[in-house]
Amino acid sequence: MDKFKSKLEIDDEELYREAMMNAYLILIDKLTYEDLIDYNGGALPWNPVKKVITKDTIDNIISYFCELEEYEKCADLVKVKEQIFNKNNN
């Protein structure tokens, strides 16, 4: 049972990592939703059917990459967040 539990935990971590990377690639326009499905099945940290992302979700993605010390990705995501939400406020 412990081997099974460990495998599930690794799979969950891998799925989470994949979802965050997918989110990054979509937000910086390197990948479309349609291409994502073909690329790796489409794990995302938001509902891709609605194609709506909140500030909190982007903040969580930024935090994830900050924890990994991938600061260039963080900077890219901050710019995207400003573009999305400043455009919506005007």
DRENPA-3360 file (N, C-alpha, C; in nm, 2 decimals, always signed):
BEGIN
1 = MDKFKSKL = +0.08/-0.12/+0.00/+0.00/+0.00/+0.00/+0.09/+0.13/+0.00 ~ +0.20/+0.13/+0.07/+0.28/+0.24/+0.08/+0.34/+0.28/-0.06 ~ +0.38/+0.17/-0.14/+0.43/+0.20/-0.27/+0.32/+0.26/-0.36 ~ +0.20/+0.22/-0.34/+0.09/+0.27/-0.42/+0.07/+0.42/-0.38 ~ +0.07/+0.45/-0.25/+0.05/+0.58/-0.20/+0.16/+0.67/-0.25 ~ +0.29/+0.63/-0.25/+0.40/+0.71/-0.29/+0.39/+0.74/-0.44 ~ +0.34/+0.64/-0.52/+0.33/+0.66/-0.66/+0.22/+0.76/-0.69 ~ +0.11/+0.76/-0.61/+0.00/+0.86/-0.63/+0.05/+1.00/-0.60;
9 = EIDDEELY = +0.13/+1.01/-0.49/+0.19/+1.14/-0.45/+0.28/+1.19/-0.56 ~ +0.36/+1.11/-0.62/+0.45/+1.15/-0.73/+0.37/+1.19/-0.85 ~ +0.27/+1.11/-0.88/+0.18/+1.14/-0.99/+0.11/+1.28/-0.97 ~ +0.06/+1.30/-0.85/-0.01/+1.43/-0.82/+0.09/+1.55/-0.84 ~ +0.21/+1.53/-0.79/+0.31/+1.64/-0.80/+0.34/+1.66/-0.95 ~ +0.36/+1.56/-1.02/+0.39/+1.57/-1.16/+0.27/+1.64/-1.24 ~ +0.15/+1.60/-1.21/+0.03/+1.66/-1.27/+0.03/+1.81/-1.23 ~ +0.06/+1.84/-1.11/+0.05/+1.98/-1.07/+0.16/+2.06/-1.14;
17 = REAMMNAY = +0.28/+2.01/-1.15/+0.39/+2.07/-1.22/+0.35/+2.09/-1.37 ~ +0.29/+1.99/-1.43/+0.25/+2.00/-1.57/+0.14/+2.10/-1.59 ~ +0.05/+2.11/-1.50/-0.06/+2.21/-1.50/-0.01/+2.35/-1.49 ~ +0.09/+2.37/-1.41/+0.15/+2.50/-1.39/+0.23/+2.54/-1.52 ~ +0.30/+2.45/-1.57/+0.38/+2.48/-1.69/+0.28/+2.51/-1.81 ~ +0.18/+2.43/-1.82/+0.08/+2.45/-1.92/+0.02/+2.59/-1.91 ~ -0.02/+2.63/-1.79/-0.07/+2.76/-1.76/+0.02/+2.87/-1.81 ~ +0.15/+2.85/-1.77/+0.25/+2.95/-1.81/+0.25/+2.96/-1.96;
25 = LILIDKLT = +0.26/+2.85/-2.03/+0.27/+2.85/-2.18/+0.15/+2.91/-2.25 ~ +0.03/+2.89/-2.19/-0.09/+2.95/-2.25/-0.09/+3.10/-2.22 ~ -0.06/+3.14/-2.10/-0.06/+3.28/-2.06/+0.04/+3.37/-2.14 ~ +0.15/+3.31/-2.17/+0.25/+3.39/-2.25/+0.23/+3.37/-2.40 ~ +0.12/+3.30/-2.44/+0.09/+3.28/-2.58/+0.19/+3.19/-2.66 ~ +0.24/+3.10/-2.59/+0.33/+3.00/-2.66/+0.25/+2.87/-2.69 ~ +0.13/+2.86/-2.64/+0.05/+2.74/-2.66/-0.10/+2.78/-2.66 ~ -0.18/+2.72/-2.75/-0.32/+2.75/-2.74/-0.39/+2.63/-2.67;
33 = YEDLIDYN = -0.51/+2.65/-2.63/-0.59/+2.55/-2.56/-0.59/+2.42/-2.65 ~ -0.62/+2.45/-2.78/-0.63/+2.33/-2.87/-0.50/+2.26/-2.89 ~ -0.39/+2.33/-2.90/-0.25/+2.27/-2.90/-0.22/+2.20/-2.78 ~ -0.27/+2.25/-2.67/-0.24/+2.19/-2.54/-0.30/+2.05/-2.53 ~ -0.42/+2.03/-2.58/-0.48/+1.90/-2.58/-0.39/+1.80/-2.66 ~ -0.34/+1.84/-2.77/-0.26/+1.75/-2.85/-0.12/+1.73/-2.78 ~ -0.07/+1.84/-2.71/+0.06/+1.84/-2.66/+0.07/+1.74/-2.54 ~ -0.02/+1.75/-2.44/-0.01/+1.66/-2.33/-0.14/+1.63/-2.25;
41 = GGALPWNP = -0.25/+1.65/-2.32/-0.38/+1.62/-2.26/-0.45/+1.73/-2.19 ~ -0.38/+1.84/-2.15/-0.45/+1.96/-2.11/-0.47/+1.99/-1.96 ~ -0.38/+1.94/-1.88/-0.39/+1.98/-1.73/-0.37/+2.13/-1.71 ~ -0.47/+2.19/-1.64/-0.46/+2.33/-1.61/-0.51/+2.36/-1.47 ~ -0.46/+2.47/-1.41/-0.51/+2.50/-1.28/-0.64/+2.59/-1.28 ~ -0.71/+2.59/-1.39/-0.84/+2.65/-1.40/-0.93/+2.58/-1.50 ~ -1.05/+2.61/-1.51/-1.14/+2.54/-1.60/-1.12/+2.59/-1.74 ~ -1.06/+2.51/-1.83/-1.04/+2.55/-1.97/-1.16/+2.57/-2.05;
49 = VKKVITKD = -1.27/+2.51/-2.01/-1.39/+2.52/-2.09/-1.44/+2.67/-2.09 ~ -1.43/+2.73/-1.97/-1.48/+2.86/-1.95/-1.38/+2.96/-2.01 ~ -1.25/+2.93/-2.02/-1.15/+3.01/-2.07/-1.14/+3.15/-1.99 ~ -1.17/+3.14/-1.86/-1.17/+3.26/-1.77/-1.06/+3.23/-1.66 ~ -0.98/+3.32/-1.64/-0.88/+3.30/-1.54/-0.88/+3.42/-1.44 ~ -0.87/+3.39/-1.31/-0.88/+3.50/-1.21/-0.75/+3.55/-1.17 ~ -0.74/+3.67/-1.11/-0.62/+3.72/-1.05/-0.56/+3.62/-0.95 ~ -0.64/+3.56/-0.87/-0.59/+3.47/-0.77/-0.52/+3.35/-0.83;
57 = TIDNIISY = -0.58/+3.30/-0.94/-0.52/+3.19/-1.01/-0.38/+3.23/-1.07 ~ -0.37/+3.34/-1.13/-0.24/+3.39/-1.18/-0.14/+3.41/-1.07 ~ -0.19/+3.46/-0.96/-0.10/+3.48/-0.84/-0.05/+3.35/-0.79 ~ -0.14/+3.25/-0.79/-0.09/+3.11/-0.75/+0.01/+3.06/-0.84 ~ +0.00/+3.08/-0.97/+0.10/+3.03/-1.07/+0.23/+3.11/-1.05 ~ +0.22/+3.24/-1.02/+0.34/+3.32/-1.00/+0.41/+3.27/-0.87 ~ +0.33/+3.24/-0.77/+0.39/+3.19/-0.64/+0.46/+3.05/-0.66 ~ +0.40/+2.97/-0.75/+0.46/+2.84/-0.77/+0.60/+2.86/-0.84;
65 = FCELEEYE = +0.61/+2.94/-0.94/+0.73/+2.96/-1.01/+0.83/+3.04/-0.92 ~ +0.79/+3.12/-0.83/+0.88/+3.19/-0.74/+0.94/+3.09/-0.64 ~ +0.86/+2.99/-0.59/+0.91/+2.89/-0.51/+1.02/+2.81/-0.58 ~ +1.01/+2.79/-0.71/+1.11/+2.72/-0.78/+1.23/+2.81/-0.83 ~ +1.22/+2.94/-0.79/+1.32/+3.04/-0.82/+1.33/+3.06/-0.97 ~ +1.22/+3.05/-1.04/+1.22/+3.07/-1.19/+1.16/+3.21/-1.21 ~ +1.24/+3.31/-1.18/+1.20/+3.45/-1.17/+1.17/+3.51/-1.30 ~ +1.23/+3.46/-1.41/+1.19/+3.51/-1.54/+1.05/+3.47/-1.58;
73 = KCADLVKV = +1.01/+3.35/-1.54/+0.87/+3.31/-1.56/+0.77/+3.40/-1.48 ~ +0.82/+3.43/-1.35/+0.74/+3.52/-1.27/+0.72/+3.65/-1.33 ~ +0.83/+3.71/-1.38/+0.82/+3.84/-1.44/+0.73/+3.84/-1.56 ~ +0.74/+3.73/-1.65/+0.65/+3.72/-1.76/+0.50/+3.72/-1.72 ~ +0.47/+3.64/-1.61/+0.34/+3.63/-1.56/+0.28/+3.76/-1.50 ~ +0.37/+3.83/-1.43/+0.32/+3.96/-1.38/+0.28/+4.05/-1.49 ~ +0.36/+4.06/-1.60/+0.33/+4.14/-1.72/+0.19/+4.10/-1.78 ~ +0.18/+3.97/-1.79/+0.05/+3.92/-1.85/-0.07/+3.96/-1.76;
81 = KEQIFNKN = -0.05/+3.94/-1.63/-0.16/+3.97/-1.53/-0.19/+4.12/-1.55 ~ -0.09/+4.21/-1.55/-0.12/+4.35/-1.57/-0.19/+4.38/-1.70 ~ -0.15/+4.31/-1.81/-0.22/+4.34/-1.94/-0.36/+4.29/-1.93 ~ -0.39/+4.18/-1.88/-0.52/+4.12/-1.87/-0.61/+4.21/-1.79 ~ -0.57/+4.24/-1.67/-0.66/+4.31/-1.57/-0.66/+4.46/-1.59 ~ -0.55/+4.52/-1.64/-0.56/+4.66/-1.67/-0.65/+4.69/-1.79 ~ -0.64/+4.60/-1.89/-0.73/+4.61/-2.01/-0.88/+4.60/-1.97 ~ -0.91/+4.51/-1.88/-1.05/+4.49/-1.83/-1.10/+4.61/-1.75;
89 = NN = -1.01/+4.68/-1.68/-1.05/+4.79/-1.60/-1.07/+4.92/-1.68 ~ -1.02/+4.93/-1.80/-1.03/+5.05/-1.88/-1.16/+5.05/-1.97;
% end
